Amino acid sequence: MDFQLATGQTMKTMSARDAKNGFGLLIDTARAEPVLIEKHGRGVVVVVSVEEYERLSVQSGRTDKRETGTKGASKGGR
């Protein structure tokens, strides 16, 4: 399923249940393009690749990894 942004572009969407049950697919898709996760039909989070997150962080002036939350993210932290 796709979600249309105000800019006219579309973004892939997944339900929270599908994201949980198909986590590998979510990761593979998010590495290629942002994925909107919906809960009860409402968008709640967007999953993006580390590269895209870092690009957006640099664009917004947030370059310190301690601020961006990417440090240690792969170690199962919550």
A tleap script that builds the chain and sets N, CA, C and O, in Angstrom:
source leaprc.protein.ff14SB
mol = sequence {
  NMET ASP PHE GLN LEU ALA THR GLY GLN THR
  MET LYS THR MET SER ALA ARG ASP ALA LYS
  ASN GLY PHE GLY LEU LEU ILE ASP THR ALA
  ARG ALA GLU PRO VAL LEU ILE GLU LYS HIE
  GLY ARG GLY VAL VAL VAL VAL VAL SER VAL
  GLU GLU TYR GLU ARG LEU SER VAL GLN SER
  GLY ARG THR ASP LYS ARG GLU THR GLY THR
  LYS GLY ALA SER LYS GLY GLY CARG
}
set mol.1.N position { 0.842 -1.177 0.000 }
set mol.1.CA position { 0.000 0.000 0.000 }
set mol.1.C position { 0.894 1.249 0.000 }
set mol.1.O position { 2.006 1.222 0.527 }
set mol.2.N position { 0.406 2.329 -0.587 }
set mol.2.CA position { 1.169 3.565 -0.665 }
set mol.2.C position { 0.402 4.708 -0.010 }
set mol.2.O position { -0.829 4.726 0.003 }
set mol.3.N position { 1.153 5.656 0.530 }
set mol.3.CA position { 0.603 6.856 1.157 }
set mol.3.C position { 1.065 8.043 0.334 }
set mol.3.O position { 2.248 8.136 0.004 }
set mol.4.N position { 0.165 8.951 -0.007 }
set mol.4.CA position { 0.546 10.110 -0.817 }
set mol.4.C position { 0.890 11.285 0.093 }
set mol.4.O position { 0.087 11.695 0.932 }
set mol.5.N position { 2.110 11.824 -0.089 }
set mol.5.CA position { 2.566 12.978 0.674 }
set mol.5.C position { 1.990 14.256 0.084 }
set mol.5.O position { 1.488 14.253 -1.040 }
set mol.6.N position { 2.059 15.345 0.836 }
set mol.6.CA position { 1.572 16.643 0.367 }
set mol.6.C position { 2.305 17.084 -0.900 }
set mol.6.O position { 1.758 17.843 -1.700 }
set mol.7.N position { 3.546 16.610 -1.085 }
set mol.7.CA position { 4.337 16.975 -2.259 }
set mol.7.C position { 3.901 16.212 -3.511 }
set mol.7.O position { 4.390 16.481 -4.608 }
set mol.8.N position { 2.981 15.262 -3.341 }
set mol.8.CA position { 2.531 14.451 -4.468 }
set mol.8.C position { 3.281 13.139 -4.592 }
set mol.8.O position { 2.872 12.260 -5.351 }
set mol.9.N position { 4.386 12.994 -3.847 }
set mol.9.CA position { 5.139 11.743 -3.864 }
set mol.9.C position { 4.408 10.697 -3.032 }
set mol.9.O position { 3.578 11.031 -2.187 }
set mol.10.N position { 4.722 9.438 -3.276 }
set mol.10.CA position { 4.113 8.366 -2.496 }
set mol.10.C position { 5.159 7.693 -1.617 }
set mol.10.O position { 6.350 7.688 -1.928 }
set mol.11.N position { 4.684 7.124 -0.512 }
set mol.11.CA position { 5.544 6.411 0.422 }
set mol.11.C position { 4.898 5.060 0.702 }
set mol.11.O position { 3.679 4.977 0.855 }
set mol.12.N position { 5.695 4.010 0.770 }
set mol.12.CA position { 5.188 2.688 1.115 }
set mol.12.C position { 4.626 2.725 2.529 }
set mol.12.O position { 5.131 3.447 3.389 }
set mol.13.N position { 3.580 1.942 2.762 }
set mol.13.CA position { 3.006 1.840 4.103 }
set mol.13.C position { 2.869 0.379 4.498 }
set mol.13.O position { 2.747 -0.503 3.648 }
set mol.14.N position { 2.891 0.142 5.806 }
set mol.14.CA position { 2.652 -1.179 6.373 }
set mol.14.C position { 1.877 -0.985 7.665 }
set mol.14.O position { 2.060 0.010 8.366 }
set mol.15.N position { 1.018 -1.933 7.974 }
set mol.15.CA position { 0.369 -1.898 9.285 }
set mol.15.C position { 1.412 -2.305 10.332 }
set mol.15.O position { 2.407 -2.956 10.014 }
set mol.16.N position { 1.166 -1.912 11.575 }
set mol.16.CA position { 2.082 -2.295 12.656 }
set mol.16.C position { 2.176 -3.819 12.754 }
set mol.16.O position { 3.252 -4.362 13.004 }
set mol.17.N position { 1.073 -4.492 12.560 }
set mol.17.CA position { 1.061 -5.961 12.620 }
set mol.17.C position { 1.921 -6.560 11.508 }
set mol.17.O position { 2.713 -7.471 11.749 }
set mol.18.N position { 1.757 -6.035 10.269 }
set mol.18.CA position { 2.559 -6.545 9.159 }
set mol.18.C position { 4.039 -6.235 9.363 }
set mol.18.O position { 4.899 -7.041 9.008 }
set mol.19.N position { 4.334 -5.073 9.932 }
set mol.19.CA position { 5.732 -4.709 10.200 }
set mol.19.C position { 6.347 -5.676 11.220 }
set mol.19.O position { 7.495 -6.097 11.077 }
set mol.20.N position { 5.570 -6.018 12.241 }
set mol.20.CA position { 6.046 -6.952 13.264 }
set mol.20.C position { 6.252 -8.347 12.676 }
set mol.20.O position { 7.285 -8.979 12.896 }
set mol.21.N position { 5.267 -8.811 11.934 }
set mol.21.CA position { 5.322 -10.170 11.390 }
set mol.21.C position { 6.275 -10.300 10.207 }
set mol.21.O position { 6.784 -11.387 9.937 }
set mol.22.N position { 6.518 -9.198 9.499 }
set mol.22.CA position { 7.409 -9.222 8.344 }
set mol.22.C position { 8.568 -8.264 8.531 }
set mol.22.O position { 8.876 -7.463 7.649 }
set mol.23.N position { 9.212 -8.354 9.697 }
set mol.23.CA position { 10.266 -7.402 10.037 }
set mol.23.C position { 11.390 -7.384 9.007 }
set mol.23.O position { 11.915 -6.317 8.687 }
set mol.24.N position { 11.759 -8.531 8.492 }
set mol.24.CA position { 12.810 -8.592 7.469 }
set mol.24.C position { 12.423 -7.814 6.221 }
set mol.24.O position { 13.239 -7.093 5.647 }
set mol.25.N position { 11.167 -7.968 5.805 }
set mol.25.CA position { 10.667 -7.221 4.648 }
set mol.25.C position { 10.671 -5.724 4.933 }
set mol.25.O position { 11.030 -4.927 4.067 }
set mol.26.N position { 10.272 -5.340 6.150 }
set mol.26.CA position { 10.296 -3.926 6.545 }
set mol.26.C position { 11.707 -3.363 6.418 }
set mol.26.O position { 11.895 -2.284 5.857 }
set mol.27.N position { 12.688 -4.076 6.929 }
set mol.27.CA position { 14.077 -3.612 6.852 }
set mol.27.C position { 14.521 -3.489 5.401 }
set mol.27.O position { 15.097 -2.474 5.010 }
set mol.28.N position { 14.258 -4.514 4.607 }
set mol.28.CA position { 14.660 -4.479 3.195 }
set mol.28.C position { 14.016 -3.309 2.461 }
set mol.28.O position { 14.675 -2.623 1.678 }
set mol.29.N position { 12.733 -3.082 2.713 }
set mol.29.CA position { 12.023 -1.986 2.049 }
set mol.29.C position { 12.544 -0.638 2.512 }
set mol.29.O position { 12.762 0.258 1.696 }
set mol.30.N position { 12.745 -0.485 3.828 }
set mol.30.CA position { 13.210 0.794 4.384 }
set mol.30.C position { 14.625 1.143 3.937 }
set mol.30.O position { 14.989 2.318 3.899 }
set mol.31.N position { 15.418 0.143 3.603 }
set mol.31.CA position { 16.762 0.435 3.085 }
set mol.31.C position { 16.678 1.074 1.711 }
set mol.31.O position { 17.589 1.796 1.308 }
set mol.32.N position { 15.592 0.817 0.982 }
set mol.32.CA position { 15.419 1.370 -0.362 }
set mol.32.C position { 14.604 2.660 -0.365 }
set mol.32.O position { 14.842 3.545 -1.187 }
set mol.33.N position { 13.640 2.768 0.557 }
set mol.33.CA position { 12.775 3.949 0.613 }
set mol.33.C position { 12.101 4.005 1.987 }
set mol.33.O position { 11.957 2.976 2.647 }
set mol.34.N position { 11.687 5.206 2.422 }
set mol.34.CA position { 10.994 5.321 3.716 }
set mol.34.C position { 9.701 4.505 3.726 }
set mol.34.O position { 9.035 4.353 2.701 }
set mol.35.N position { 9.360 3.984 4.911 }
set mol.35.CA position { 8.137 3.193 5.076 }
set mol.35.C position { 7.330 3.782 6.234 }
set mol.35.O position { 7.835 3.926 7.347 }
set mol.36.N position { 6.071 4.119 5.957 }
set mol.36.CA position { 5.161 4.629 6.974 }
set mol.36.C position { 4.497 3.446 7.662 }
set mol.36.O position { 3.911 2.592 6.996 }
set mol.37.N position { 4.580 3.387 8.992 }
set mol.37.CA position { 3.934 2.328 9.764 }
set mol.37.C position { 2.642 2.894 10.332 }
set mol.37.O position { 2.637 3.945 10.972 }
set mol.38.N position { 1.539 2.177 10.086 }
set mol.38.CA position { 0.233 2.625 10.545 }
set mol.38.C position { -0.296 1.728 11.656 }
set mol.38.O position { -0.103 0.513 11.644 }
set mol.39.N position { -0.959 2.348 12.602 }
set mol.39.CA position { -1.630 1.622 13.685 }
set mol.39.C position { -3.071 2.112 13.703 }
set mol.39.O position { -3.320 3.311 13.827 }
set mol.40.N position { -4.002 1.203 13.581 }
set mol.40.CA position { -5.429 1.539 13.505 }
set mol.40.C position { -5.702 2.519 12.361 }
set mol.40.O position { -6.513 3.437 12.490 }
set mol.41.N position { -4.998 2.302 11.225 }
set mol.41.CA position { -5.226 3.111 10.035 }
set mol.41.C position { -4.628 4.506 10.075 }
set mol.41.O position { -4.890 5.315 9.184 }
set mol.42.N position { -3.834 4.800 11.087 }
set mol.42.CA position { -3.237 6.133 11.242 }
set mol.42.C position { -1.718 6.012 11.284 }
set mol.42.O position { -1.182 5.169 12.004 }
set mol.43.N position { -1.021 6.851 10.515 }
set mol.43.CA position { 0.430 6.822 10.509 }
set mol.43.C position { 0.999 7.169 11.871 }
set mol.43.O position { 0.601 8.161 12.482 }
set mol.44.N position { 1.946 6.340 12.357 }
set mol.44.CA position { 2.533 6.601 13.676 }
set mol.44.C position { 4.044 6.793 13.632 }
set mol.44.O position { 4.588 7.573 14.414 }
set mol.45.N position { 4.728 6.095 12.733 }
set mol.45.CA position { 6.178 6.262 12.599 }
set mol.45.C position { 6.587 6.050 11.151 }
set mol.45.O position { 5.870 5.429 10.366 }
set mol.46.N position { 7.759 6.582 10.817 }
set mol.46.CA position { 8.358 6.341 9.507 }
set mol.46.C position { 9.706 5.677 9.748 }
set mol.46.O position { 10.507 6.166 10.544 }
set mol.47.N position { 9.958 4.580 9.071 }
set mol.47.CA position { 11.223 3.861 9.172 }
set mol.47.C position { 12.061 4.221 7.950 }
set mol.47.O position { 11.611 4.094 6.812 }
set mol.48.N position { 13.302 4.677 8.211 }
set mol.48.CA position { 14.212 5.052 7.129 }
set mol.48.C position { 15.560 4.376 7.351 }
set mol.48.O position { 15.883 3.958 8.463 }
set mol.49.N position { 16.339 4.276 6.284 }
set mol.49.CA position { 17.683 3.705 6.392 }
set mol.49.C position { 18.572 4.636 7.213 }
set mol.49.O position { 18.277 5.821 7.362 }
set mol.50.N position { 19.649 4.091 7.736 }
set mol.50.CA position { 20.617 4.893 8.485 }
set mol.50.C position { 21.180 5.991 7.593 }
set mol.50.O position { 21.362 7.124 8.038 }
set mol.51.N position { 21.455 5.658 6.343 }
set mol.51.CA position { 22.016 6.653 5.414 }
set mol.51.C position { 21.052 7.824 5.210 }
set mol.51.O position { 21.471 8.982 5.203 }
set mol.52.N position { 19.769 7.522 5.043 }
set mol.52.CA position { 18.769 8.583 4.862 }
set mol.52.C position { 18.626 9.408 6.146 }
set mol.52.O position { 18.516 10.633 6.091 }
set mol.53.N position { 18.626 8.738 7.287 }
set mol.53.CA position { 18.521 9.444 8.572 }
set mol.53.C position { 19.708 10.389 8.765 }
set mol.53.O position { 19.534 11.533 9.185 }
set mol.54.N position { 20.908 9.910 8.461 }
set mol.54.CA position { 22.090 10.755 8.598 }
set mol.54.C position { 22.041 11.928 7.622 }
set mol.54.O position { 22.433 13.042 7.970 }
set mol.55.N position { 21.556 11.681 6.390 }
set mol.55.CA position { 21.432 12.765 5.415 }
set mol.55.C position { 20.464 13.831 5.927 }
set mol.55.O position { 20.737 15.027 5.827 }
set mol.56.N position { 19.344 13.391 6.468 }
set mol.56.CA position { 18.364 14.332 7.005 }
set mol.56.C position { 18.907 15.062 8.234 }
set mol.56.O position { 18.626 16.244 8.431 }
set mol.57.N position { 19.687 14.356 9.060 }
set mol.57.CA position { 20.282 14.975 10.238 }
set mol.57.C position { 21.257 16.071 9.855 }
set mol.57.O position { 21.274 17.137 10.470 }
set mol.58.N position { 22.070 15.813 8.839 }
set mol.58.CA position { 23.028 16.817 8.369 }
set mol.58.C position { 22.267 18.019 7.803 }
set mol.58.O position { 22.635 19.167 8.052 }
set mol.59.N position { 21.208 17.748 7.042 }
set mol.59.CA position { 20.394 18.822 6.468 }
set mol.59.C position { 19.806 19.721 7.544 }
set mol.59.O position { 19.711 20.935 7.365 }
set mol.60.N position { 19.411 19.120 8.669 }
set mol.60.CA position { 18.789 19.901 9.733 }
set mol.60.C position { 19.812 20.448 10.727 }
set mol.60.O position { 19.443 21.127 11.685 }
set mol.61.N position { 21.094 20.155 10.504 }
set mol.61.CA position { 22.142 20.663 11.376 }
set mol.61.C position { 22.471 19.763 12.547 }
set mol.61.O position { 23.276 20.143 13.398 }
set mol.62.N position { 21.871 18.572 12.622 }
set mol.62.CA position { 22.158 17.635 13.719 }
set mol.62.C position { 23.163 16.608 13.224 }
set mol.62.O position { 22.793 15.642 12.557 }
set mol.63.N position { 24.439 16.816 13.551 }
set mol.63.CA position { 25.466 15.914 13.051 }
set mol.63.C position { 26.102 15.070 14.143 }
set mol.63.O position { 26.815 14.118 13.826 }
set mol.64.N position { 25.875 15.377 15.412 }
set mol.64.CA position { 26.448 14.624 16.521 }
set mol.64.C position { 25.671 13.324 16.689 }
set mol.64.O position { 24.467 13.363 16.942 }
set mol.65.N position { 26.334 12.167 16.554 }
set mol.65.CA position { 25.642 10.877 16.640 }
set mol.65.C position { 24.945 10.688 17.989 }
set mol.65.O position { 23.947 9.972 18.065 }
set mol.66.N position { 25.451 11.317 19.053 }
set mol.66.CA position { 24.766 11.196 20.335 }
set mol.66.C position { 23.398 11.850 20.274 }
set mol.66.O position { 22.479 11.424 20.973 }
set mol.67.N position { 23.247 12.881 19.449 }
set mol.67.CA position { 21.960 13.550 19.306 }
set mol.67.C position { 21.028 12.777 18.392 }
set mol.67.O position { 19.818 12.780 18.618 }
set mol.68.N position { 21.551 12.113 17.364 }
set mol.68.CA position { 20.702 11.472 16.375 }
set mol.68.C position { 20.162 10.140 16.839 }
set mol.68.O position { 19.187 9.648 16.271 }
set mol.69.N position { 20.758 9.538 17.851 }
set mol.69.CA position { 20.253 8.277 18.355 }
set mol.69.C position { 20.687 7.076 17.548 }
set mol.69.O position { 20.141 5.993 17.756 }
set mol.70.N position { 21.645 7.204 16.631 }
set mol.70.CA position { 22.069 6.049 15.843 }
set mol.70.C position { 23.118 5.233 16.575 }
set mol.70.O position { 23.298 4.055 16.267 }
set mol.71.N position { 23.812 5.823 17.533 }
set mol.71.CA position { 24.862 5.098 18.253 }
set mol.71.C position { 24.236 4.011 19.113 }
set mol.71.O position { 23.402 4.296 19.972 }
set mol.72.N position { 24.632 2.784 18.887 }
set mol.72.CA position { 24.151 1.662 19.677 }
set mol.72.C position { 22.754 1.179 19.300 }
set mol.72.O position { 22.208 0.291 19.954 }
set mol.73.N position { 22.178 1.752 18.260 }
set mol.73.CA position { 20.821 1.369 17.889 }
set mol.73.C position { 20.723 -0.087 17.474 }
set mol.73.O position { 19.668 -0.702 17.628 }
set mol.74.N position { 21.804 -0.648 16.951 }
set mol.74.CA position { 21.756 -2.026 16.477 }
set mol.74.C position { 21.981 -3.038 17.600 }
set mol.74.O position { 21.999 -4.242 17.341 }
set mol.75.N position { 22.151 -2.584 18.824 }
set mol.75.CA position { 22.427 -3.494 19.936 }
set mol.75.C position { 21.188 -3.841 20.730 }
set mol.75.O position { 21.283 -4.308 21.865 }
set mol.76.N position { 20.011 -3.613 20.134 }
set mol.76.CA position { 18.785 -4.016 20.807 }
set mol.76.C position { 18.293 -3.034 21.843 }
set mol.76.O position { 17.389 -3.365 22.610 }
set mol.77.N position { 18.854 -1.835 21.896 }
set mol.77.CA position { 18.406 -0.842 22.867 }
set mol.77.C position { 17.031 -0.330 22.540 }
set mol.77.O position { 16.608 -0.355 21.384 }
set mol.78.N position { 16.332 0.132 23.547 }
set mol.78.CA position { 14.967 0.673 23.331 }
set mol.78.C position { 14.922 2.104 23.717 }
set mol.78.O position { 13.873 2.739 23.613 }
savepdb mol mol.pdb
quit
